[in-house]
Amino acid sequence: MTAQPQDTATPSGRPRRILLKLSGEVFGGGAVGLAPDVVADAARQIARAVRQGVQVAVVVGGGNFFRGAELSERGLDRARADYMGMLGTVMNALALQDFIEKAGVPARVQSAIAMTQVAEPYVPLRAIRHLEKGRVVIFGAGAGLPYFSTDTVSAQRALETHCDELLVGKNGVDGVYTADPRTDPDAERLDHLTYARALAEGLKVVDASAFALCRDNGLTMRVFGMGEPGNITRALLGEKIGTLVTAV
């Protein structure tokens, strides 16, 4: 199914600006390492939306390489393990940048940890300027601090770069359910959800801190599945797929 061209301007007339969160599992295709075909497809979908006028920023996870929390359970110092995970996100960011540029759209990587040979430092105003010029901005290295998940960083980056919505692409599910649909046959998908309900019921879609940050600042979130071809483009263009999460 091909996404239909849409008016991507906001009510104020400014182009639609979106923060897309892609987990490390997406980059690995569900396995350890990088799945080039999967990343290339995501890049083409992002490029398609940019050519229709959407301004796109991306936060990438690194779970296909390292998971800080899991490494710390095996004896590594938690802070050091988290830094290893941050380096994994930069590898994913560089791969996504390359495939987006191969799809014909310019892209920049900004890192929260200084590594100027491969990425710009994270500078919000510079990121906004890139977006205004039609470049995709990919944020790597998380927050540059241990104990902060890329879910929380996604909300923070979306707010600081004045995005209109936070999109969260998920593997294996097509939205938010009342329970895990892979283990509970009675789980129901929710078309709309409030942050208060998500926090009260402990729905494990993103970290509670990310939910709270979005709730407190009135940032809309849409959770959608990556399984259907073209879903990234559809979500970026504003189609009503997955689950919409709002403050009220």
ChimeraX attribute file (.defattr): number of C-alpha atoms within 10 A of each C-alpha:
attribute: neighborCount
match mode: 1-to-1
recipient: residues
	/A:1	8
	/A:2	9
	/A:3	18
	/A:4	9
	/A:5	11
	/A:6	13
	/A:7	12
	/A:8	20
	/A:9	14
	/A:10	11
	/A:11	8
	/A:12	7
	/A:13	8
	/A:14	12
	/A:15	18
	/A:16	22
	/A:17	27
	/A:18	24
	/A:19	28
	/A:20	27
	/A:21	25
	/A:22	24
	/A:23	22
	/A:24	25
	/A:25	21
	/A:26	23
	/A:27	30
	/A:28	21
	/A:29	17
	/A:30	15
	/A:31	14
	/A:32	14
	/A:33	18
	/A:34	20
	/A:35	16
	/A:36	15
	/A:37	13
	/A:38	13
	/A:39	22
	/A:40	20
	/A:41	18
	/A:42	24
	/A:43	24
	/A:44	22
	/A:45	21
	/A:46	28
	/A:47	25
	/A:48	24
	/A:49	22
	/A:50	24
	/A:51	12
	/A:52	16
	/A:53	17
	/A:54	27
	/A:55	27
	/A:56	25
	/A:57	29
	/A:58	24
	/A:59	28
	/A:60	30
	/A:61	32
	/A:62	30
	/A:63	24
	/A:64	23
	/A:65	23
	/A:66	22
	/A:67	19
	/A:68	24
	/A:69	17
	/A:70	14
	/A:71	17
	/A:72	15
	/A:73	11
	/A:74	9
	/A:75	9
	/A:76	14
	/A:77	13
	/A:78	18
	/A:79	15
	/A:80	14
	/A:81	21
	/A:82	27
	/A:83	21
	/A:84	19
	/A:85	25
	/A:86	31
	/A:87	20
	/A:88	24
	/A:89	29
	/A:90	27
	/A:91	19
	/A:92	29
	/A:93	27
	/A:94	20
	/A:95	17
	/A:96	26
	/A:97	23
	/A:98	18
	/A:99	21
	/A:100	26
	/A:101	17
	/A:102	14
	/A:103	17
	/A:104	13
	/A:105	20
	/A:106	18
	/A:107	23
	/A:108	24
	/A:109	23
	/A:110	27
	/A:111	26
	/A:112	19
	/A:113	20
	/A:114	14
	/A:115	12
	/A:116	10
	/A:117	6
	/A:118	14
	/A:119	20
	/A:120	19
	/A:121	18
	/A:122	21
	/A:123	12
	/A:124	14
	/A:125	11
	/A:126	15
	/A:127	25
	/A:128	19
	/A:129	13
	/A:130	19
	/A:131	23
	/A:132	16
	/A:133	11
	/A:134	17
	/A:135	22
	/A:136	26
	/A:137	25
	/A:138	27
	/A:139	32
	/A:140	32
	/A:141	30
	/A:142	30
	/A:143	21
	/A:144	18
	/A:145	14
	/A:146	17
	/A:147	14
	/A:148	15
	/A:149	21
	/A:150	28
	/A:151	23
	/A:152	21
	/A:153	23
	/A:154	28
	/A:155	28
	/A:156	16
	/A:157	23
	/A:158	25
	/A:159	19
	/A:160	13
	/A:161	20
	/A:162	15
	/A:163	21
	/A:164	18
	/A:165	22
	/A:166	26
	/A:167	26
	/A:168	26
	/A:169	24
	/A:170	21
	/A:171	16
	/A:172	12
	/A:173	18
	/A:174	19
	/A:175	24
	/A:176	28
	/A:177	20
	/A:178	16
	/A:179	17
	/A:180	16
	/A:181	15
	/A:182	9
	/A:183	8
	/A:184	11
	/A:185	9
	/A:186	11
	/A:187	14
	/A:188	14
	/A:189	17
	/A:190	14
	/A:191	16
	/A:192	14
	/A:193	18
	/A:194	17
	/A:195	24
	/A:196	16
	/A:197	13
	/A:198	19
	/A:199	15
	/A:200	10
	/A:201	11
	/A:202	14
	/A:203	17
	/A:204	14
	/A:205	16
	/A:206	16
	/A:207	16
	/A:208	18
	/A:209	16
	/A:210	21
	/A:211	25
	/A:212	18
	/A:213	17
	/A:214	25
	/A:215	19
	/A:216	11
	/A:217	11
	/A:218	16
	/A:219	20
	/A:220	20
	/A:221	25
	/A:222	24
	/A:223	24
	/A:224	25
	/A:225	21
	/A:226	20
	/A:227	14
	/A:228	10
	/A:229	15
	/A:230	18
	/A:231	23
	/A:232	27
	/A:233	24
	/A:234	23
	/A:235	24
	/A:236	27
	/A:237	26
	/A:238	17
	/A:239	14
	/A:240	12
	/A:241	16
	/A:242	24
	/A:243	21
	/A:244	19
	/A:245	25
	/A:246	18
	/A:247	18
	/A:248	11
